[in-house]
Amino acid sequence: MKLLKRLFYWLVFLVLLALFVALFLPTDFKVERSAMINQPRDTVFNYVKYLKNQEIYGIWWKADPKMKKKYTGADGQPGFISAWASKNSEVGAGQQKIMAIQEGKRIDLELQFFEPFESTNKSFISTQNIGANTTRVSWGISGQMPYPYNLMGLFMNMEETLGQDLEKGLKNLKRVLEK
């Protein structure tokens, strides 16, 4: 019986310690990656502003080719929604919505995840003219991991994990647009 009491107290102590540590961890994250594409800015922007094209270059769409997809509105316009649902727990269910477009420069998105967890994040893709046939494309995601979920930041590096995904997507985009 004493052993069970000790185990219980240690378990309570560890939980309280974890909650205390979480008080001092960041709750916000921001990840951004860029790539140079050898195409004029208008060509690049007119490709990335259509969310359906993410199925070609974005890596998340390739994670489950059998996922169900649903589109609402006019692609490439504010208000367009691209939704997905997958039985694969790494893909889950969610949607992204075009919130704003600065023609030729930037597209702002709202990402909502419903499964396996609920969250709402912001994302953007921007293009910058570097030369006549060179464009810098930047892709970013930002959001929050509220207390006490921010404790997961000790075990999951959002900068590294999401950064790798964005880099792979940008490499795919470069390959598609430069062929």
N, C-alpha and C positions, 0 to 999 in steps of 0.2 A: 504494500500500500504506500509506503514511504517513497518507493521508486516512482510510482505513478504520480504522486504529488510533485516530486522534483521535476519530472518530465513536463508536467503541466505548467509549473512555474517557469521553467526554461522556455517553453513554447510561448507563453504569455510575454516573457521578457523579450524574446526575439521579435515577436510581432510588434510590440511597442517600440523597440529599437528601430525596426524598419520604418514604422510610421514617423518616428522622430527624424530619421535621416531624410525621408521624403520631403520634410518641411524645408530643407535647404537645397533641394535639387531644382533645376529649371523646369518650368512647365511649358515653355514655348520651344518650338524647333523651327528651323528654317534651313532648307537645303537648296542649293542652286548649282547647276553645271552649265558649261558653255562648250560650243564646238564651232569651228570654222567650216563653212560649206562653200564650195567653189561654184556659186550660182548668184545671180543678182538677187537683191533683197526682195523685190516684188515676186519673183518666182518662188522663193522660199516661203515668204509670208502667205502667198496665195495657196500654198500646199498645207501649211500647218494650221491655218485657221479653220479648216474642215476637220472636225473631230473624227469623222469616219476614217480619215487617213491614219489615225493612230493605230488602227488595226493592222496597218502595214509596218509601221516603224516602232510602235510602243511595245515593250516586252510584256506588259501585263496582259495584253490581249492574246498573246501566244501561250500563256500559262494553261489555258483551257480552251482548246478550239471548239468544244461543244457547249460553251456558255451561251445562255440565251441573251440576245441583245434587243433593245427597243430604243427607237429614236422618236423624239417629239420635236416638231418645229422645223425650221429651215436651217440646215447645217451651214456653218460659217456666219451665222447671225446671232446677236444677243437673244437669249431665251432658249436656244437649242439645247436639248437634253439628250445625252447618250447614256443609257442605263444598261446594266448587266446583272446577271444572276448566274451563279455557278454552284455546283455541288462540291467543287474543290474548295476546301476550307482556306487555302492560301489566296484564293481569288474572291470568294464570298459574293456579296451583292452590294450594289451601290449605283451611283450615277454621277455624271459631271455635267455642269451647266455652264454655257457661255454667259458670263455676266457683263462683259464689256469688250469692245474691240476698238483699238486705235488703228485705223486702217494702215497697213504697211508696216506697223511698228510692234503692236502688242495685243495679245488676247488674254483676258483674265477669266479664270474658271473658278467655280465652286465645286469641290469634291465632297460628296456625301457617301459615307460607308454605312451600310445597314447591318451586314454580317461579315465576318464573325464578331465584329464589335461595331458600335456606333460612334461616328465622329464626323466632323465637318472641317475641311481644310480648304485653304486657298491655293491656287496654282496659277502659273502664268507661263506663256511662251512669248519671248520677244525676239525681234530681229533688228540688227544694227548693220548699216552699210559700212563695210570696211574698205571696199574698192569696187571698181566697176563690176567685177564678177566674184566678189568675196563678201560673204555675210556671216556675222557672228550670230548664232542662235543661242539664246539662254533659256533654260527651262528650270523652273523653281516650284517648290512646294513648301508651304508653311502651315503650322497648326499648333494645337495645344494638346498636352497630355496632362489633364488636371490632377491635382492631388487626390488620392495617393497613387494614381496610376503612373505618375511621373517616376515612381520607383523603378519601373521597367527600363528607364533610361540607363540604369546601371548595368543592365544585361543586354540591351539592344541599342546600338549606336545608330540613331536615325540618320546622322550625317553620312555614315559609311553605307548603311543598308540602302536608303533611298538614293544616295549619291551614285552608287553603282548602277542602280536601275535607270536613273536618268542618263548616265553616261552610255549605257548600252543602247538606250532609245535614241540618243543623239548620233551614235555611230551608225545605227540602222538608217536614220533619217539622212545622214550624209551619203551612205551607200546608195539609197534610193534616188536621191536628187542629183547625184553626180554621175549616174550611169548613162 
